[in-house]
Amino acid sequence: MPQFRIPGPLRRLSDGEITVKVEAADLGSAIDALDRRYPGFKDRLLDDKGQLRQFVNVYLNDEDVRLGAGLHAKVSEKDEISIVPAVAGG
């Protein structure tokens, strides 16, 4: 099962879990599965059009999903999905 790596600011949604395994065939269904298990993730990751929010970066095995198939990216058993909130400042 692919697993999500949950960043510190979102761990309150995952009951403190650092990683969460889900059953899914693509990134979109993985986000759905994560949200079913821990409600609130989908709202944090996707906008009202169902696309990845601008200030949230998602990586599939160290590859930015925006540069590839996005939510349609296929996931497999050993894949790791990392959620990286954008950091602003100066």
Steps between C-alpha positions, in 0.01 A plus 500: 500500500629849422555718802467870572770683693308748715671833583499631858235771446249241369564222753213618718273379218669157500487453878875562512590235242815581301418254220164365387458208260204498261367276227482683169592478132569869439575814698143632489356180645783492757396847620138380516606197707707719735204734545261212573733378773587846632238758393634843417793409278314545175400855596861580584644350181240576232323820401129534421569385141659178623854606403806514723509822698758752383691510828522126559765293325454126458784270405477141385835335574680837493334608173274807501162368378419835337778433250352163408153346497376695804208333676496232229852384591500124555608378842621156597569304815842644587433862402533785747285810466641805677287802586711815524324823597663797327698726728497874442705766660788724444 
